[in-house]
Amino acid sequence: MISGMPRKLRELIADLRRAGFVQEPERGSHRKFRHPRGVTAIVSGHSEGVDVKPYHEKQIRQKIEQARQ
């Protein structure tokens, strides 16, 4: 979903979870999510309220699509 307002990190994480990704133990400011089909997505940022950069949102969308195939 691309709109005029930047999406929040918590929204990206919710998208990953809805798509079946599970969070693995984290280190630092990066969170690793793995899908049962072997697709891995890395989400950076501590605060779930931060705005997501457009390129990061695009990467996450691509990972979700990859997991659906």
Secondary structure as GFF3:
##gff-version 3
##sequence-region A 1 69
A	DSSP	alpha_helix	9	18	.	.	.	ID=ss1
A	DSSP	beta_strand	22	23	.	.	.	ID=ss2
A	DSSP	beta_strand	30	34	.	.	.	ID=ss3
A	DSSP	beta_strand	40	44	.	.	.	ID=ss4
A	DSSP	alpha_helix	54	68	.	.	.	ID=ss5
###
